[in-house]
Each structure stands twice: as C-alpha cells, then as structure tokens.
Amino acid sequence: MHTVPVNGRVVEHAHRLVGIALAAVRAQVERTVEYLRAAMGEEAWEKGMNPDIPATKILDDPYTYTDHRRDTTHRP
C-alpha cells in the first residue's frame, strides 16, 4: 500500500514512516539498553541474550498413513 492512514492520520507514505523521529526513538532504546545492562550486570545480560535452548524431541506422527509403525505410538 502506498499510503497508510490510522484514525485519519497518515503514518506511512511511499514505504516510509511519517511524523516519527526515529533518531530520538533509537537514542531512547540505546539509553534503556545501557541502563538494563548496568542494572542486571554483564553476565546476566549475556545469558538473557543467549538463552540455553532445550533439546527437542521429535515424536512419531501417528497420523502418517504408511506401513511404518513404532510400538511407542502405534498399538496393534
């Protein structure tokens, strides 16, 4: 869409936001990140940014219509 109005106000025109000071928003986000890093400590911040991902378990699909059967999901 070329122009996006919200409540009668144009908020996007030609794929660009209108009336938003992105530099000010970016500066506020940077200040917030700096504050959180200082308040949490670098170790907690890094752990939060790189969480442990639990191992996944792939289950046999009981709705797959093949001759393949496993005792754990298909009962004779």
C-alpha positions, -999 to +999 in steps of 0.1 A: +000+000+000+013+034-009-002+054+019-013+041+053-038+062+074-046+054+110-075+072+126-074+098+098-037+105+101-011+094+076+015+072+093+033+058+063+037+072+028+058+056+000+070+029+024+084+054+048+071+063+083+057+098+086+059+121+116+082+098+137+116+109+149+134+076+145+167+091+158+150+101+191+134+066+194+168+049+187+185+071+213+159+062+239+162+025+231+200+027+235+197+045+268+173+018+280+197-010+270+226+007+287+205+011+319+194-026+318+229-039+312+242-018+341+213-029+364+215-066+355+252-070+351+270-081+320+269-118+328+231-118+333+226-097+302+247-121+281+228-151+294+195-134+286+207-126+251+219-162+245+195-184+265+200-222+267+178-239+242+163-271+254+167-302+234+137-311+213+121-344+210+107-354+176+076-376+180+065-402+156+034-389+138+005-412+144-014-397+115+011-406+089-005-432+067+023-456+060+033-491+069+059-477+093+049-484+129+066-479+162+055-496+194+056-463+213+030-446+192+010-473+174-007-501+192-016-532+172 
